[in-house]
């Protein structure tokens, strides 16, 4: 059970813990059959809706944020300022959209006869898995990266551990570093429990109902599909599942927009940097690497592949998320946690660039609590020596300061080049002989054409030489 021994067994351990043979999806060359993998579960969209409904999940309210939309319109030119709608996922069991993912993982674990489930997560997914496992009478272990080497843990992570324990889960709390994945594999091997991974087909298909509901809700309310849907992007499953659900409902022209908090310069595996961030998820420390290398996850092939669906990627700073959190509470009477408000901050900025008869949907909210509250997070940052300032949010230096916009007029975002992400994805294949089938696969993976993939590879090789 040494570190190296366990790492050498990782694929075998993961396959056994999911009872899924990933080899059947592999194709010639670098590709694999993604759609075959997604269909391998045997569940239809109707099955997923039924299973979630039985567990008090789904059919959450779609709310037009009229006062917040009017506030954004103040800073737009005449005829601009899109209507902002919000899908209130905090109304799900366990308080977030992650209950949709957990419902399917727990259902499959029960169906296969597992006695318990394990998930590696510091976020809302842990609480969702714990809640659903409790409903099904399954044991539950949540492995959580919680502390730095001084034993200091972020208030948001501590809050989520409390939620997991409230639902009866055992929470294994670790310091930041490579031991998280090692300990996760050790527990899977020792217990024989099901891997309730965020990145299995079950975890992603559970979110398809969210995209499906958004399309149906908006068509029923407004007689059309939304022009844009914004998804907070970390591991990529949120965006992937929402996009797939929208398309299944017929909303094929809706733009799929990713939102992350800009934590450029902070390394998420660094003991020093770990507690210098104000958010535990929905940031570039996860959003960028998981977009450019989705199979870095706890399954052999990740079902979360955001670049297959992404039309635009926008970044907001930490101060802007805190600003919009307060604006949502004051203008709309809705106090919600930071994950969904990351998308809301981007929606506020992008709405000013869209026409006033267009609709932009923020596809999720999350519950809030003592540790997830903005005051706790800001105080924690201040205690770490992070300077609190008012000014231009785009000047924020993660880990050095938090810059709050002095008004909504200052809240702006930065765009991430999708070609930059595509190029990062392609770097691992620079030394690989690629054939036509490989380029077909890469074009699907990167939502572009074969010709464009070849051009990006040519540019990569020229830069290398």
N, C-alpha and C positions, 0 to 999 in steps of 0.2 A: 504493500500500500504506500510505497514511497511516491513522491510527487511524479517522478518520471514514469514509474510503473503505471500509475493511474492515467497519466496523459496518453500513454501508449495504448490504453484500453478504451479511450474516450468514445470512439465511434461504436464499439460493441456495447458499451454501457448505455449510450444514448438510444441505440436501436432497441435494446431489450426493454428500456424504460418507456418506450412509446409503442412497442410491438409493431413497428413499421419498417419494412424493408426498402430503404431508400435506393438500393441498387437498381430496382425496377424502373426508376425514373431517369437513370443516366443514359445519355446518348453517346454517339461517337464524338471524339474530340472533347471540347470544353463544355458542351451544352448538356442540358437535361430538360425533360418534359415537365415544365412548370404546371401547365393546366392538368396534366394527368395526375400529378401529385395532389393538386387541390381537389380533384374529383375522387381521389382514392378513398376518402373517408366514407363515401356512400351516402352522405347526408345532402338533401336538397335544401334550397333556401327556405322552403315551407317547413321542413323538419326543424331547421334552426330557429325559425320564428316560434314554432310550437314549444320547443324545449325552453327557450328563453321566457316565453309567456308563463309557463308552468312555474318559473322561478322568480316571478315578479320583476322581470327585466324587459325593457323595450317599451315602445309606444310612449316615449317621453315627450314633453311639451315642446312645440316649436314657437318661440316667442319673438315678436318683432321688437327690437330695441329702439322705439320711436324717439325717445329723448336723447339717447346716445347718438343716433343717426342725425338728429337735428344739430347736435353739437358739432359733429364732424362736418356737416354741410356749411357751418359758419366759416370754415377755412378753405372751402372749395370755390372754384369759379362758378358763375351762373350756369345752371343746367347740370351741374355735377354734384356728387354726394350720394352714393348708392345707399339703399335701404339695407340696414344690418339686421339680420335675424340670428337667433341663437337656439341651438338644440340643447335643451336643459337635461343633460345626462346625469346630473347630480341626483336626479329622482330615481335612478336605478337602485336596486339592492346593492349595498356597500358604498354607494355614493359616487360612482363614476362609470364611464363607458366600459371600463375594464371588466365589469360584471358580464358583459356580452361575451368576451373572450373566455372568461373562466367557466361560464355555463357549459360551453361545449367541451372544454378539457375535462371538467369534472364528470360530465355525462359519459364521455368516452372511457374514462378511468373506471367508473362504476360498471359500465357495460362489459368491459374486459375482465372484470373481477379483481382489480387491484384493491388492496386494503387501505392504501393511503396515497397521497400526492405530495410532490415537492416542487417548489418554484423558487428560482433565484431572482429576486427583485427587491429594490429599495422603494418601490412606488406603490400606487394604488392597486396594482395587480395582486400584490400579496394579500391585501384585505379582501379583494374579490374572490381569490382562490380559497381563502380561509372561510369566508361566508358560505360559498357554494359547497365546499367540502362538509361544513357543518350540517347543511340541509340534507346531504346525502349520507351522512353518518360515516364519512371517511376521515382517517387521520390526516393531518396536514403539517408539513414542515416548511417554513419560509426561511430561506437563506438570504441574509441581508448584509450588504456592505454599509457599515454604519459609522465607524469611528476612524479618526486618524490615530497615529501611534501614541498620542498623549491621552487617548481615551475620550476625546471630545467628539460628540456627535451633533449633527445638525438638527434643529428642532423639528423640521419637516420629516426627516427620516424617523426620528424618535416617535413622532405622532403616528406615523404609519405602522411602526412596530406595535404601538399600543392598540391600534385598530385590529391588527392580525391576532394579537393575544386575546382581545375581547371576543373574537369569534372562535376561540379555543385552539388556535394554532400554536405550535412550538416555533419560536423564532430563534434562529441561530445567528447571532450578531458578530460580524467580523470587522477587522480593520481593513482599510483600503489596500488593494494589491492583488497579486495573482492567486492568492489562496481562496478567493471566492469560488472560482470555477472548480478548483481542485476539491474543495470541501463539498461542493454541490455534487460532483461525480462520486465522491466517497459515500455520501449519504444515499445516493441512488443505488449504488452497488450493495451497500450494507442492508438497506431496508427492503429493496425490491419494489419500491413505490413507483407510481406513474410520474413521468416527467411532464408536469403541467406547463410546458414551455409557451412563452409568448409567441414563439416563432414556428410552431407547428401549424399544419393546415387547420386544425381545430381552433387555434388561437386567432387566426386571421379570418376564417369564415364567420366567426361570431360577430365580427364588426361589419360584415357585409350587410347585415340587417340595418345598421345605422345609416349607411349610405342609401339603402333602399327606402327607409322611412323618410329621410330628408327629401328625396325626389318626390315621393308620394305626398308628403305634407305640403310641399311648396306648390305642386301642381293642383292640389285640392284648394289651397288658400288663394293662389294667385293666377292659376290657369297656365302656368309655365314652370319650367325648371329653373333653378338659380343660375345666374351667369357664372358664379364662382363659389367654391366651397373651400374653406381654409381649415387645414388639419395641423395641429401641433405635431411636430415630427421629432421623434427620438430614435427608437429602434426601427421605425418604418411600418410597423403593422397597422397602426391607426390610419395612416394615409392609404396604405394598400387595400385594406378591407373596405374603407369608406368609398374609395374610387371604384372598386369592383361592384359594390352594391348600387352605386349611382348608375353605372352602366347597365346592370341587370334590370334596373327600373326604366331604362330608356333615356337617361340623362347623359347622352353621349357627347354633347357639346359643352357641358359644364366644365369650367376650368378647375383643375385640381391644384391647389396652392399649398405648399408646405410652409410652416412657420417654426422658427426656433429662436431661442434666446442666444444672442451673440456672446459666447464665452471664449473668443479667440485668445490664444496665448495661455490658457489654463489647461493643464493635462489632467484628465480625469483619473489616471492611475497614479498620480503623484500624491504622496502623503502630504506634502506642503500645500499643494493647490486644492486638495479635496474640499476643504472647508472655506475656501475663498470665493466660492460660488454661492449665489442666493437661491438657486433652484436645483432640485435633484434630478429633474428630467426635462425633456422638451428643449434641450440646449444643444449647441453645436458639438459638444464633447461626445454626444451620442449620435446626433442627427447627421453629421458629416461622415464619420467613419462607417456607420451602418448603411448609409446610402451608397458609398463607394465600395464597400465590401460586405454585402449582406450575410454571407455565410460565416461570419465571425461569431455566430450565435451558438446556442447550446443544442442545436440539432445539426445533422449533416448537411441539409439543404434548407435554408430559411424560406418560409412562406411569405415573409415580409420583404418585398422588393420594391421600394418606393420609386426608384428611377424608371420603372416600367409605366408609371402612371403620372408622374409629376410634370406639371406645366410651368411652374414658377416656384422659386424658393426665396422667401423673404426673411430677413433677420431683424429682430427688435432688441433693444438693450434691456437690462434688468430694471432700470429706473422707469422705463415706459410701461413695463408690465405692472409695476406697483402703482403707477399713475392710473392706468386703465382699471385696475382692481378697485381703486377708490372711486373712480368715476362711475363704474357699474353699480356700486353700492349706493352712491349718493343720487344718481340720476334715475336708476331703475329699481332701487330697493332690493338688489340681488347681491348678496355676499357670497362669493365663490372663490375657490382656490386658484393657484397660479397657473396650472397646466393649460386649462382652457383660455385663461386670460392672456396667454402668450399669443394665441390665434386672434383674440379680440383686439389686442394692441395692433397687430398687423392689419386686421380688418379696418380699424379706425383710420389708419394711414392710407390703405389702398382704396377705401370707399371714396376718398376725396379725388381720386383719379378716374372714377367710374361715373357714368351718367346717373341722374337722379331717378330714373325709372328702372335701373338695374338692381339686382338683388345679390347680396353677398351673405353667405351663411357660415357662421362659426359653428363647427359641427360637434362641439362638446363643452360641457362644464364639469367641474369636480366639486365635491363637498369641501368645505373648509373646517378647520378646527384650530385649537390653540397653537400647535406647532406649525401649522400650515399658514397661519395668519400672517399678513404682511408685516405687522408690528414686530412679531417674534423674529421674522427673517431679517428685517432691517437692523434690529438690535443685535442679532448674532453677527451680522456683517460689521457693524460698528465696533463690537468687542474684539473682532479679529484685526482691527486697524484699518478697515476699509473706510475711506473718506466719503461723507455724504454731501452731495452738492446739488445745486439747481443750475440748469444751463442747457446746453445742446446735448441731447442723449447720444448722438452719434460720436461724441468725443469721449464717451465712457471707456475706461481702461479696466477690463475685468480683473478682479483681484486687487485693484488699486483704489477704485472709487465707484460709487453709484451716482449716476447723474439723472435727476428727475426733471422732466420737462416742466417749465414754469406755467405752460398752458397747453391746450390741445394743439395749438398751432405749431408747437415745437416737436410734437411726436411724429417722428419720421422713421422710415425703415431703410435697410440696405438690401440690395438684390444679390443673390448668389448666382454666379454663372453656371447654368446647367452643363455647358460644355466643359467647364473646369471640373465639375464632378465626374462627367463622363471620362475625361482624360485620366483622372485619378483611378477610376475603375479599371481602365484599360492598361494601366502600367504593369499589372501582374502578368499580362500576356505579351509583353514586348519580346520575350525570348521564345515564344511559342509559335510553331508553324500553324497558321490558321487557314482553314479551308472554307469553301462556300457555306457549308452548314454551320460553321462556327460564326461567320459573319451574320448569318440569318438569326442565330441565337442572340448575338450581341446587339443587333438592331432592335430586337424585342426587349431585351434587358434595359436598353438605354433610351427607348421610345424615340427612335430616329431611323434613318435609312442606312442600308448597307454602305452606300457611297459615303455617307457622312462618317460612319465608323472607320472606313478605310482612310479617309482624310485625317481624322484625329490620330490614327495610328501612324500615318506618315509624318505628321507634325511631331509626334512623340519621338520617333526615330531620328528625325532631323535635329531635334533639340539635344538628343543624346550624343549625336556625332559632332 
